[in-house]
């Protein structure tokens, strides 16, 4: 197994390419950036197949629909709090 990291944008809905069948472990900030850590069985240097996964980043107090979404983490970055969801349906 290998733990990988990907940087997220501080925007609403975004698409990230993660290795097929990877498991999201954590969402947090690192060096002022919003990041997602995930685990996959293959080495990053191997020929890995990717899936596009949809991530929704929502600020506290912002109106959004939680339908078809799974909460994967909440991150405090200075004065802002971001709630990160993976779209699992639709």
DRENPA-221845 format. One record per residue (C-alpha): residue number from 1; residue in one letter; chain; y, z, x. Coordinates in nm, 2 decimals. Last residue first. Layout:
<recs>
{rec NUM, A, A, {Y, Z, X}} ...
</recs>
This chain:
<recs>
{rec 90, X, A, {1.16, -0.96, -2.49}} {rec 89, X, A, {0.95, -0.65, -2.44}} {rec 88, X, A, {0.94, -0.45, -2.11}} {rec 87, X, A, {1.30, -0.46, -2.02}} {rec 86, X, A, {1.33, -0.21, -1.73}} {rec 85, X, A, {1.60, 0.05, -1.77}} {rec 84, X, A, {1.85, 0.21, -1.54}} {rec 83, X, A, {2.10, 0.48, -1.65}} {rec 82, X, A, {2.41, 0.49, -1.42}} {rec 81, X, A, {2.63, 0.79, -1.39}} {rec 80, X, A, {2.98, 0.74, -1.24}} {rec 79, X, A, {3.22, 0.99, -1.07}} {rec 78, X, A, {3.05, 0.96, -0.74}} {rec 77, X, A, {2.72, 0.77, -0.78}} {rec 76, X, A, {2.49, 0.97, -1.01}} {rec 75, X, A, {2.16, 0.78, -1.07}} {rec 74, X, A, {1.94, 0.79, -1.38}} {rec 73, X, A, {1.59, 0.64, -1.36}} {rec 72, X, A, {1.31, 0.41, -1.50}} {rec 71, X, A, {1.39, 0.42, -1.87}} {rec 70, X, A, {1.16, 0.17, -2.05}} {rec 69, X, A, {1.32, -0.10, -2.27}} {rec 68, X, A, {1.19, -0.29, -2.57}} {rec 67, X, A, {1.46, -0.15, -2.80}} {rec 66, X, A, {1.71, 0.07, -2.60}} {rec 65, X, A, {2.01, -0.12, -2.74}} {rec 64, X, A, {2.34, -0.06, -2.57}} {rec 63, X, A, {2.67, 0.13, -2.62}} {rec 62, X, A, {2.84, 0.26, -2.30}} {rec 61, X, A, {2.91, 0.63, -2.28}} {rec 60, X, A, {2.71, 0.68, -1.95}} {rec 59, X, A, {2.69, 0.35, -1.77}} {rec 58, X, A, {2.40, 0.11, -1.84}} {rec 57, X, A, {2.20, -0.09, -1.58}} {rec 56, X, A, {1.94, -0.32, -1.75}} {rec 55, X, A, {1.66, -0.46, -1.53}} {rec 54, X, A, {1.46, -0.78, -1.61}} {rec 53, X, A, {1.16, -0.85, -1.40}} {rec 52, X, A, {1.09, -1.19, -1.24}} {rec 51, X, A, {0.74, -1.19, -1.09}} {rec 50, X, A, {0.64, -1.26, -0.73}} {rec 49, X, A, {0.33, -1.38, -0.55}} {rec 48, X, A, {0.30, -1.25, -0.19}} {rec 47, X, A, {0.20, -1.45, 0.12}} {rec 46, X, A, {0.18, -1.17, 0.36}} {rec 45, X, A, {0.48, -1.04, 0.57}} {rec 44, X, A, {0.58, -0.80, 0.30}} {rec 43, X, A, {0.23, -0.63, 0.34}} {rec 42, X, A, {0.04, -0.63, 0.01}} {rec 41, X, A, {-0.06, -0.33, -0.21}} {rec 40, X, A, {0.28, -0.29, -0.38}} {rec 39, X, A, {0.50, 0.01, -0.44}} {rec 38, X, A, {0.86, 0.00, -0.57}} {rec 37, X, A, {1.19, 0.14, -0.47}} {rec 36, X, A, {1.51, 0.05, -0.66}} {rec 35, X, A, {1.85, 0.07, -0.52}} {rec 34, X, A, {2.21, 0.12, -0.63}} {rec 33, X, A, {2.44, 0.09, -0.33}} {rec 32, X, A, {2.68, 0.35, -0.18}} {rec 31, X, A, {2.47, 0.40, 0.13}} {rec 30, X, A, {2.16, 0.47, -0.07}} {rec 29, X, A, {2.17, 0.53, -0.45}} {rec 28, X, A, {1.86, 0.60, -0.66}} {rec 27, X, A, {1.59, 0.44, -0.87}} {rec 26, X, A, {1.23, 0.54, -0.81}} {rec 25, X, A, {0.87, 0.44, -0.81}} {rec 24, X, A, {0.85, 0.10, -0.97}} {rec 23, X, A, {0.49, -0.03, -0.95}} {rec 22, X, A, {0.42, -0.38, -0.82}} {rec 21, X, A, {0.18, -0.60, -1.02}} {rec 20, X, A, {0.34, -0.92, -0.90}} {rec 19, X, A, {0.58, -0.86, -0.61}} {rec 18, X, A, {0.93, -0.80, -0.74}} {rec 17, X, A, {1.20, -1.06, -0.82}} {rec 16, X, A, {1.50, -0.90, -0.99}} {rec 15, X, A, {1.68, -1.03, -1.30}} {rec 14, X, A, {1.99, -0.87, -1.42}} {rec 13, X, A, {2.12, -0.71, -1.74}} {rec 12, X, A, {2.43, -0.48, -1.72}} {rec 11, X, A, {2.61, -0.48, -1.39}} {rec 10, X, A, {2.62, -0.25, -1.09}} {rec 9, X, A, {2.39, -0.48, -0.90}} {rec 8, X, A, {2.06, -0.37, -0.77}} {rec 7, X, A, {1.93, -0.35, -0.42}} {rec 6, X, A, {1.56, -0.39, -0.35}} {rec 5, X, A, {1.33, -0.15, -0.17}} {rec 4, X, A, {0.96, -0.18, -0.07}} {rec 3, X, A, {0.68, 0.08, -0.04}} {rec 2, X, A, {0.36, -0.06, 0.10}} {rec 1, X, A, {0.00, 0.00, 0.00}} 
</recs>
